[in-house]
Amino acid sequence: MFQEFDKLIRLVQRQTNVAERVPGVFLKALQSLEISMNSGFAKEKESKKKMNQANAKALTGVKKKIKTAQKEYEVQLKQYLEVLLLA
């Protein structure tokens, strides 16, 4: 999953480099990933302690990538959420 998320971010960055807008599907995926990760962490804090070190490190890495991507596309995410709330 981590590699696929990296590929997706690189594709979106290339698209924005050629002055195209960020796809709504990407913003929706980013938002749903954040919600899923937050709810998963809230429910299973104990399970992270039981994970082996490699899995816990990978999970933390994915969480950091999601947070970084959200900061990078913060303006577009706000616009996307406003459109959703108006609909």
Secondary structure, DSSP 8 states (H G I E B T S, - for coil): -HHHHHHHHHHHHHHHHTT----HHHHHHHHHHHHHHHHHHHH-HHHHHHS-HHHHHHHHHHHHHHHHHHHHTHHHHHHHHHHHHH-
